[in-house]
């Protein structure tokens, strides 16, 4: 069985910092999180994503899954069509 950890388990630092902590703790993979802004924000380019993947792989980590925090401020059931679209 492989062990993975969600990136939100780490309270501060860059993604690379968090990847290093996960690898040092013996995890084999991570779940990264997409947000509106930040290293893995909606404006991240394909090049940005490939750099993130390479950083994880260089430390022996797989990116197991992706979660997001976009739903917290953008309800799919909102009466506001613009909010639902976001």
Phi, psi and omega in degrees: 000139178263147179253134176228165180218145177283139183298335179290352177289345180255130190277339181206170178103170178281172175301319179299317177302316181292322177298317180298316178299317180296315180295316180297331180276358176094009177283150181256350180202167179224155169252117180270165184234131175270137176229178178293326181228177176103187183301326180240052181271175181297339180266006179296137179270170176301321178298317178300316181295320178294325177295319178297314180299317180296319180300317178295312181298323179298335178265006179082018181256146170259149170268104186286321184199173181230131174243175178214156176249015183290333184288339184298324180250008184221083184288133177291345181251013180296144174290345180275112184300323180296319178295317178298322181294318177302000000 
